[in-house]
Amino acid sequence: RSAQAAALAQMKADAQRIAFLQEAPRRAADRLKPNDELLAEVDAALEAAQVSRDHWNDSVPQPPERLAGADYTRWTVRLYLEDVPMQAFTRFVHALLGADPTLYLASLRIQPARRNAGGNADATWNVEMAVAYDVYAPAEKGEGRS
């Protein structure tokens, strides 16, 4: 039981750190990152969190999105992880957002990977998440803001 309590306490601490990082003022990236660079950051965060790369199922870059009324463009990559323990997932997100202050979690969807009776601490999850960053990109003359 004490191991479960310690694991739960660590997950709560990780969740609080993630919430803190999400609330901190975002910093825009000074340039567009090549997709390979962003995926290398994801790979490094998986390694730092001790999550096997086998859990990383796919990544799909999304079309850039001009932020309404702002001189920024949002660049997003959807990441798909499968069969990941929640504690490992929180370590991964903590490592990813902590390593690059321009990144933020734009969306998150978590579903049980398999049914476990009684809220088993060993339950695993399938995760669909969007990791994004903003780039300062003022509108061209005559283009106007959306």
N, C-alpha and C positions, 0 to 999 in steps of 0.2 A: 504493500500500500504506500509506503513512504517513497518508493521510486515513482509511482504514479503521481503522487502529490508534488514531488519535485519536478516531474515532467510538466504537469499542469501549471505550476508556478513559472517555469521557464517559458512556456507558451504564452502565458499572460504577459510576461515581461516583454517578449518579442512582439506581441500584438500592440502593446503600449508604445514601443519604439517605432513600429510601423506607422501607427496613428500620428505620433509626433512628427515623423518625417513627412507624412502627407500634409500636415497642417502648416509646416514651415513654408515660408514664401518660396515659390518656385523661382528657379533661375533659368533663364532661357539659354539654350546652347548658342555658341557663337558661330556655329556652322552646321550644315547638314552632315550627319554621320553616315558614312557608307553602311549599308545593311550588314556587311561582314563584321564591321567594328561593333555594332550593337549586339550581334549574335555572339561575338567573342566575349562581351561583357556578361551576357546570359550564361555562357559556358563557364566563365570564371566564377560567377555567383553560385552555380550548381556545385562546382568543385569546392568552393569555400564552405558551402552548407553541407558538404558530404552527401550530396544527392547524386545517385548514379545518372549518367547521361541517358541511360535506357528509359528513364521516366519522361524525357523530353520527346514528345511525339511529333510535334510540328511547329513551325513558325510561319506566319503569313503577313508580309508587309501590307499595310493598308494605304490607299491613296492619301496624299497630303490634304489637310483641311485648313482653309483660311479661317482663323478665329474671328467671329463677327465683331466688328467695331474695334479691331486691334491690328497692330502691325506685326502679327505673329502667325506662323503656320505651324500646325500640329502634325507631327510625324508619329505614326503608331505602328506597332508590330503586335499581332495577336500571337500569343504563345499557348501551346496545348501541352499539358503535362498529364500523365496517366499513372494511376495507382501509387500516389504519393502520400506518405503519412503526414498528418497535419503539422506536426512539429518540424519535419524536414522542409515542408513548404514554407512555413514562417521563417525558418532560417534562410532559405533561398531568397525570399522577398526582402528580408532585412539586408542580406549581403548585396543584392542587386541595387536597391535604392540607396543604401549607405555608401556604395562605391562611386556612384555617379549622381551628384545632386541635381542634375538637369532632368533625370528620369522621374516619372511618377506613374502610379497605377491608375489608368483611366477607367478600367472596368474589371470586374472579377465575378466569375461564376464558378461555384464549387458544387460538385455532386458526388455522392458516395460511389466509390468504385465497386464496392461489393457490400452486401448487407452483413453487418456484424451484430450479434445479439447484445443487448444491454449497453450500448454505447462503448464498446470495446476500445480501449486506448490504442490498440493496434490497427484500427480502421484506416483504410486508405481512401484517397479522393482523386477524382478526375477534375482538372482545373483548366478553365479557359480564362485567360487574362489578357488585357491589353496594356502594354507598356508604351508610354508616350513621352515625347519631349517636344518643346516648342523652340522654334528658331525665329529670331527677329528677321522679318522680311517685309519692309515697308512696301506699300502698294506703289506700283509704277505710276508716273504722271498719267492722269486720264483714266486710270483703272478704278480709282475710288475704293472705299472700304465696303465690304459686304454687310 
